[in-house]
C-alpha cells in the first residue's frame, strides 16, 4: 500500500463538518445556556434567569456573551424584551423557521436528486400509511383541494409550472396531517430541498402534459386508499409514485445536464 504524500493538501471538510469541528466561544456559551434551559425544564414564555446571562457565570467578556445571546435569538430559542418587565425569554422555534435554516445549510452544497429520493422512497410511504383512515372531513377536504389546483389543462407554460409546484403541495398537506411530527417535518424539508434546487426547477418548467395525468392518477388512488383507511394500499401506491417520480427526475436531470 502506498504511503500518503505529506505535502498533499488535506481533504476539504464538508460545510457541516467544518462548523461542528470548530465551535467558537459564543457558540459554546450558547450551547451551555441551551442545556441549562433544557435541564431546568423552562418552556416558551419563561424568563431566562438573570444570573445565567452574566459574563462571570461563563468566564467570558460582555462582548462574547452578547454574541452568544445573538446566537440563541437567531436560532429562535430566545427572544429579548426591553423596558419594564423586560429581559431574555425562552421562545419556540417554528417548523417553517427551522426548515429555512436547514435549506440555507444546503443552499450552496445541495444533496443530489438521488439522495433526496432515496429518503423520500422510504418516508413518503410511511407518511401515507400514517394518515390512512385518520383524517377528519376537514383535513381530507384540504387534501382534495390541492388536487383541484391542477385538475384543469394548463393554458400557458407558466401555469403548467405552477401546477407542478402545486403537485408537491399534496405531499406537504399529507405531512402536515400526520400524527408523527418528526416524520412530517422531514418530509416537508425534503420537498423544500427539491423546490430550491436549480436542476429541479428546470425540470418542473419542462412541458410534459402526460406527467400531470400520471400524478393525478397516483394521488386520486392515494385519496381513495386513505379515505378507506387502507394503510397498506396507501403505502404501496405512494411507494410506486416515489419510484416513478425518482426515475423521471433522474432521467430529466441527466438530459438537462447533457
N, C-alpha and C positions, 0 to 999 in steps of 0.2 A: 504494500500500500504506500503510495507516495505521501511525503510529508507536506504539510501546509506551508505555503510561502509566507514567511513572517512579514514580508513587505506588501502583501496584498491587502487592499482595503477591507475593513470589516464589513460583513453583510449589512445592508441597510435595514434598520428596525422598522416594523410597521408603525403606523401613526399611533395605534392604541398601545403597543408595547412601549414605545418611547415615552408616552405620557405616564404609564404605570410605573416605569422604572426610574423616573426622575421626578419624584414629588418635590414640590417647592415648599418652603416653610409655611406660607399661608395655607396651602392645601393640607399640610399635615395638621395644622391647628383647626382648620375647618372640619376635617375628619374626626378630630378629637371631640369637638363640640357636638358634632352629629351623634357620636357614640354616647355622649352624656345625655343628649335628648332621648335617645332610644332607651338607655339604661334606666332613666328616671320615669319613663312612660309618659313623657309630655305629648300632648296632642295639639293639632291645629287650633290656634287661638290662645294657647298658653304662653305666658311671658317667659322668656329665657332668663334665668336668674342672673342678676347683675354681676355677681362675683365670677361667673363663668366668662364674662366678657372683659375682665381686667387683664392688662398686659402682664402683670406679675403672676397671674394664675398660670400662664403658659410660658413664662420666661421669655417673652418677646417684646419687641418695641411696639409703640402705639400704631405706627405705620403698618407693621406686619399684621397686627390684629385687625386693623381696618380692612386690609386686603383679604383676610380670612373671612370677615363678615360679608364682604362683597361676593366672595365665592359662594357662601351659603345662600345669599339672596339670589344670585344668578342661577343657582341650582333649584331655586324655588322652595327651599326648605325653611327659610325665614323671611320675615318682612320687617321693615323698620318704620316706626311711627314717631313723629316729633310732637312737641307740645305737652300739655298736661296729660298724664296717663300714657305717655309715650314710652318707647323702649324697643326692644327686639322681641318679636313674637314668632312662634312656630307657625309655619304655613304649610299648605298641602300642595303637592305637585300635581297638576292636571295631566291627563294622559296625552292631550294634544301638545303640551309644552315638552313633555318627555320625548315624544316622538320627533319633534322638531330638533331637539338637541341630538338625538341619535342620527337623524337624517344628516345633520351638519357633520357629524363624525365621519360619515361615509361619503360626504359630498364630493370630495376630490379623489377618493380611493374606493369607488363603489364596488360591491361584490358583482360577480358575473350573473347573467341571467340564469345560467345553470345552477349556480349556488343558491339563488333565491328559490327556484322551483324545486330544488332538492328538498328544501324545508317545506315549501307550500304543499308538495305532494303528500307529505306526512301529516301536516297540521290541518289543512283545509278539510279533508275527510273527517277528522276528529271534530272539527268545528260544526260541520253539517250534522253529524250524528248527535252532537250535544244539544242541539235545539229542536230535534225531531219530536213532535208531539208536545212541546213545552212552550210554544209561543202563544201569547194572548191574541185575541182577534185584532187588536190594535197593532201589535208587533208584526203579525202576519200581513196585515194590510200595508204596513210601511215597506215590507219586503217586496210585495207585489208592485208597489208604486215605483220602485227603482226600475222595474222592467218596462213599465209603461213609457218611460222616457225614451226608449229606443225601439218600441214596437213598430213605429211607422218608418217607411223608407226615407232615408236622409235625402235632402234635396241638393245639398252642397257638400263639398269636401270638408268644410269646417264643421258642418252639422254631423257628418259621419265621425269625425274625430271626437266631438263631444259625446257622441253615443258610445264610442269605445271606452271613454273615461267613465261614462255612466254605468257601463257593464261592471267596472271594478267596484262601483258603489254598492252593487248587490252583495259583494263579499264583505264590504265594510259594514253593511247593515247586519249581516249574519254575525259578524264579530262583536258588534255592539249588543247583541241579544243573548249571547251565551252566558251561562252562569259561571263559567270558568274565566275569570277576569284576566288571568295571565295568558291563557290561550288566545283570547280575543285581542289583547294588546299586541301580542307578537304577530298575529295575522294582519292587523291594521298596519303595523310597522312595515311588514313585507310589501303590502300594497303601496305604501308611501314610497318605499325604495323604488319600486317599478315606475311609479309616476314621475319620479325625479330623474331617472336615467335618460340621458340623451338618446341612446340607442333605442330604448323602448318608445320614446316619444316619436321617433322617426317611423317606427313600425306601426304605431297607432294611427299615424297620419296616412298610411298607405290605404288606397281604396281596395276594399275586399267585401263586396256585398254578401257573399256566401258565409263569411265569418260571423256576421250578425245573426244569421239564421241558425247557425250551429250553436252559438252562445245562448240564444233564446231557447233552443230545444233543451239544452242541458239544464237551464235554470227553471224552465217550466216543469221538467221532470223532477227536479230537486224540490220545488214547491209542493208538488203532489206528495212526494215521499215524506217531507217534513210535516205537512198537514195530516197525513195518515199516521204519523208517529212511528214510521218505519225507519229506525236509526240505521240499520244495516244497509237498506237500499239507498238511503241518503249518503251514507259513507261511500258506497260503491260508485254511485253516479258522480259524486264530487271527485273521487279518485280518477275516474275516466276523464272528467273535464280537465283536471290539472295535467294529466299526461298529454292530452291533446293540445292544451294551451302551451305546454313546455315545448313540444315538438314544433309547433308553429312558430313560436318566438325564436327558438334557436335557428330554425331554417331561415327565417327572415333576417335575423341578425347577421348570419353568415353572408346572405345576399347583399345586405346593406354595406357590410364591411368590405365585400369584394368589389 
